[in-house]
């Protein structure tokens, strides 16, 4: 038993080893890409950092596994950041141009509004799905109640136990 | 022999389709204790006839009525038919049609008869008639001066009718041997021809004296005096009789039936007087045993005292007084040994078992006097009188019925027969006692005391109040009577088959195919009733019975409710109503008692239960999955949000590249 316990403590758990390794490498690659971007295209990196700032902040505080809200905000923010990034690229990848765009409230507010829309979407979509699921469940329960009532009426079976409802 | 006609097949108002009864013309003193009315044969004119009206719970004697049919026995009023007659008030009664008396009864003009007249006019014709009865294994059991008739002076006498009441039930104790007289009037049984010889002897004595012997004494005193002194000494008393008559009476009034001369011997009185069978005098005790203030000197009187005071007998046994008296005073070692055995058998039962006490007294009485009848807790009867006594108890109920039930339930007849096996056919009695107990203990309405009663009384009409005054003796008449009742809607309460009818059917169907219940044990009383009546209609090919069918259909609610499918119930009720109009009970039975539809109904219920289980299971699962649904909704919602975000990003990138 003791040996087995040692073996259990010494063995790598799948979450810590086998499965986590690709995620760590992905994070490492993402960090490498970000580092490369910051080094090779610092103005673009600065512009994206400002435009995607709400998503990054939520990424830090989102405790839900997979951080779905932050990801939705980043995706929506990214969608809104494509145009400013293209504009920076077209006007020259300089720090001045980057600062001009950052200073442009229309650009920043547009990206942040997109992020906010992503947040709203991530919060509302589960509620809407839940409503749909509950409606489906209630309809099925009503069908079952009807069938049960018919059986009770036809065969005199004891009335079924009280329907607890969909919860 | 004309039998009871089936209702509807005989001309109305006629008994057995042949005899008309005039209830407005009563015949006084003609029926031997039974109400008699003038009757006429509608087919043949001839001898005067009379109809004897049967009591409600006094069945006619089936064997004599059956076996004497169509015979011509001189000196005897023969039964011609039995059946049901309508009374002027519209009700019915059972009647026995028989020949009317040719003249007044001998008791109508009391006088002292000469010996020669007695021999020629009374003894010989009576002996001839009794011999004819004995040859057929029958008895008369109603011989007394008021039931013996004569057309005129010098004419031979004619024995009156004795067929319309239980044997000897109208006999005075004077005219019966003490062992018969001590029985309940309805429980005296068919007896033997020797009992008729005894009654004939007392009749001869009465005519010779010109008045009845022991007149003015109550029955108990008459019996006790006969037991104390012997019948001959008790009846003759101080009277002086002619020698021939005296010798004849000594034999005819012998206590032991085996010592009395047979009817054949009485045809030659001179030879009969020389026939002497000496009876051994009873052993007399040195000191008396006192029971209820009466001094007992002999085993015979002890038996009678035990019968009259059974509790006192039990006390004497327990206190060992009886044992001491038997050993020290009576000194009968063989008898004492047999009594010891009876007391030992009683000791094997619980001390407070009253039935065991009664059985012990019954055995003791049989041991002390093997000629005595069956004695059970103060009730005496002969086993062949059990049937008529049961019929009386059907009307009286109460204590008599409960005692008879005890007698049957404890097989007292078998115990009695075993204790006096040398005087009776013990195996046959034991077998019949077992059969009666079987009937008594049979569950349901087809068993019980009523079943035994109807089985032992083939001519007893059904006592059900549902028949509304109709007299139903034969099974074939039951359905028409019920149909008549069904025509009165106010009488259609409950099922048309109550306990008396069920017992009546069961008793009358014994031995016939379909006589016992044939349905499933789970069938309710409604289906069982319908089955019984439907089988009767089939068995007797009865005409349609729409009233009875409608009555049954109305009462089939509980039977219909045994079907599981509610819709099918309504269909059945409607179908039943339609079928009832045909009056065919078998069709009703086929509808309600169809195994295939029953099986389909049961299968449907099984499937419905399975479906209900599935529904309940799914409902419970849906109710329990609320949390899982919320988790699923969150996951799906986030996936959708991501999908939209990725779509927006893809669209934006596509616009940048392409735009």
Contacts between the chains, C-beta under 8 A, distances in Angstrom:
chain1	res1	chain2	res2	distance
A	64	B	638	8.0
A	66	B	638	7.6
A	68	B	638	3.5
A	68	B	639	7.8
A	68	B	641	6.7
A	68	B	642	6.4
A	69	B	638	7.5
A	69	B	641	7.9
A	71	B	642	5.8
A	71	B	645	7.2
A	72	B	638	7.3
A	72	B	641	4.2
A	72	B	642	5.6
A	72	B	644	7.7
A	72	B	645	4.8
A	73	B	645	8.0
A	74	B	645	7.7
A	75	B	642	6.6
A	75	B	645	2.9
A	75	B	646	5.6
A	75	B	648	6.9
A	75	B	649	5.2
A	76	B	644	8.0
A	76	B	645	4.9
A	76	B	648	5.9
A	76	B	649	7.8
A	78	B	649	5.1
A	78	B	652	7.7
A	79	B	645	7.0
A	79	B	648	3.9
A	79	B	649	4.2
A	79	B	651	7.1
A	79	B	652	4.2
A	80	B	652	7.3
A	82	B	649	7.4
A	82	B	652	4.1
A	82	B	653	5.8
A	82	B	655	7.5
A	82	B	656	5.0
A	83	B	652	7.2
A	83	B	656	6.9
A	86	B	656	5.0
A	114	B	648	7.7
A	118	B	641	6.9
A	118	B	645	5.4
A	121	B	640	7.9
A	121	B	641	4.3
A	121	B	644	5.8
A	121	B	645	7.2
A	122	B	637	7.4
A	122	B	638	5.9
A	122	B	641	4.0
A	122	B	642	7.9
A	124	B	637	7.5
A	125	B	636	7.6
A	125	B	637	3.4
A	125	B	638	6.8
A	125	B	640	4.5
A	125	B	641	4.7
A	125	B	644	7.9
A	126	B	633	5.0
A	126	B	634	4.2
A	126	B	635	7.8
A	126	B	636	7.1
A	126	B	637	2.8
A	126	B	638	6.5
A	127	B	633	7.5
A	127	B	637	6.9
A	128	B	637	6.8
A	129	B	632	7.6
A	129	B	633	4.1
A	129	B	634	7.9
A	129	B	636	4.5
A	129	B	637	4.6
A	129	B	640	7.0
A	130	B	629	6.8
A	130	B	630	6.1
A	130	B	633	3.4
A	130	B	634	7.7
A	130	B	637	7.5
A	132	B	633	8.0
A	133	B	629	4.8
A	133	B	632	6.7
A	133	B	633	5.6
A	134	B	629	6.9
A	137	B	622	5.4
A	137	B	625	7.8
A	137	B	629	6.8
A	140	B	618	7.8
A	140	B	622	6.3
A	141	B	619	6.3
A	141	B	622	5.8
A	141	B	623	7.8
A	144	B	615	5.0
A	144	B	618	6.0
A	144	B	619	5.1
A	144	B	622	7.8
A	145	B	619	7.7
A	147	B	611	7.3
A	147	B	615	5.6
A	148	B	612	6.4
A	148	B	615	5.0
A	148	B	616	7.5
A	148	B	619	7.8
A	151	B	608	5.1
A	151	B	611	6.1
A	151	B	612	5.2
A	151	B	615	7.5
A	153	B	566	6.4
A	154	B	565	6.0
A	154	B	566	5.7
A	154	B	567	6.2
A	154	B	608	6.9
A	155	B	564	5.5
A	155	B	565	6.1
A	155	B	566	7.0
A	155	B	604	7.2
A	155	B	605	5.7
A	155	B	608	4.3
A	155	B	609	7.9
A	156	B	564	6.4
A	156	B	566	5.9
A	157	B	608	6.3
A	157	B	609	6.6
A	157	B	612	5.7
A	160	B	612	6.7
A	160	B	615	7.1
A	160	B	616	5.7
A	160	B	619	7.7
A	161	B	616	6.9
A	163	B	619	6.2
A	163	B	623	7.7
A	164	B	619	7.7
A	164	B	620	7.5
A	164	B	623	4.1
A	165	B	623	6.5
A	166	B	622	6.3
A	166	B	623	6.6
A	166	B	626	6.4
A	167	B	623	5.7
A	167	B	624	7.6
A	167	B	625	7.7
A	167	B	626	2.8
A	167	B	627	7.7
A	167	B	629	8.0
